[in-house]
Amino acid sequence: MWSRRLVLCAVFMPLAFLVLRDAPVRFAAPESLALPEAPPGAPQPDIVPRSTWRADEGMVKDAAAYTGRVSAAFIHHTGHTNGYDCADAPELLRGIQAAHIQKDGWDDIGYNFVVDRCGTIYEGRAGGITRPVRGAHTKGFNADSVGIAAIGTFGADVPVPNAVVEAIARVIAWKLRPGIDPRGSVRLVSTNDQSRYPKGQAVKLHVVSGHRDSYLTGCPGDSLYAQLPAIREAVAALRERRR
């Protein structure tokens, strides 16, 4: 049974998929107008494309939406059991995509990137990994941010594999715009009254935050949340090497 401390975002699939309820603003930028990403603060990590995990592109409802350059990262867990075989991650991703589209009514999978317990990084939402694609990962704060989900459930006393921590850090180090201190904070404006903050309220959040920092949830679980300071330091170290 779920611990009371683990108020998972939602469970709609037999394998306990995380479901969020903040659909993206539906503005679709033509390919020629989509903002390119700023020069990366760290090298791009290896990322498994949607074509490899066989995302159902026919299920996607609308073109990708774009936002400002990435100034914050929100970390999630998906709510799956942790004993899965990493070879099954593509199948799990297809299930998440189906849940987000068919049950939540979104355009596509909500997360920008997904990491499995072996440290493999997967492209999530369509629109181009180098571009500031607006996801549907963090109610009220999808703008100017990137959402990264770790496949699994990381409640209290559940060890987080080092490979997961390292993979998340590599994605953030690469995606954050230059000049952002991953150990610092950022001012963001809520776009949804159902977040922790009313629509229109400017709030100060960690550049690298957990989902629970902006929404009433236990996500990404106590053990993964406890790793956020280590992730911030790892991101900073990766970006320092780039200089």
WOWOPE-V77805 format. One record per helix or strand of 3 or more residues. SS is the DSSP state (2 for helix, 1 for strand). FROM is the first residue (numbers start at 1). TO is the last residue. If there is no record, write none. Layout:
ss={SS | SS}
from={FROM | FROM}
to={TO | TO}
This chain:
ss={2 | 2 | 1 | 2 | 1 | 1 | 1 | 2 | 1 | 1 | 1 | 2 | 2 | 2}
from={31 | 50 | 72 | 86 | 113 | 121 | 145 | 162 | 185 | 202 | 208 | 211 | 222 | 228}
to={33 | 53 | 77 | 103 | 115 | 123 | 150 | 175 | 189 | 206 | 210 | 213 | 225 | 242}
